[in-house]
Amino acid sequence: MPSEKQRDVLSVLVAVILGYIGYIHPSAVSALTLAAAVWAGMCTYLKE
């Protein structure tokens, strides 16, 4: 299980990657937004 600091760094990294992909492939944004929402939900669930 990653520490809280590792999880924060990973979250920022994922956000940057999603933003970069969204910039290059605008048509992928809706799918990536859904994936990001699921990811955020999982992270929130795992923190509890």
C-alpha positions in Angstrom: 0.0 0.0 0.0 1.5 3.3 -1.0 2.1 6.0 1.6 0.0 9.2 1.5 2.8 11.2 0.0 3.3 8.5 -2.8 -0.4 8.5 -3.4 -0.5 12.3 -3.8 2.5 12.2 -6.2 0.8 9.4 -8.2 -2.5 11.4 -8.3 -0.7 14.5 -9.7 1.2 12.3 -12.2 -2.0 10.7 -13.4 -3.7 14.1 -13.7 -0.8 15.4 -15.8 -0.8 12.3 -18.1 -4.6 12.5 -18.5 -4.3 16.2 -19.4 -1.6 15.5 -21.9 -3.5 12.8 -23.6 -6.6 14.9 -23.6 -4.7 17.7 -25.3 -3.3 15.4 -28.0 -6.5 13.4 -28.5 -9.6 15.6 -27.7 -11.9 12.7 -28.7 -10.6 10.6 -25.9 -11.5 13.2 -23.2 -14.9 11.7 -22.4 -13.5 8.2 -21.8 -10.6 9.6 -19.8 -12.9 11.8 -17.7 -14.9 8.7 -16.8 -11.7 6.8 -16.0 -10.4 9.7 -13.9 -13.7 9.8 -12.0 -13.5 6.0 -11.3 -9.8 6.5 -10.2 -10.7 9.3 -7.9 -13.5 7.3 -6.4 -11.3 4.3 -5.8 -8.6 6.5 -4.2 -11.2 8.1 -1.9 -12.6 4.6 -1.0 -9.1 3.3 -0.3 -8.2 6.2 2.0 -11.1 5.3 4.4 
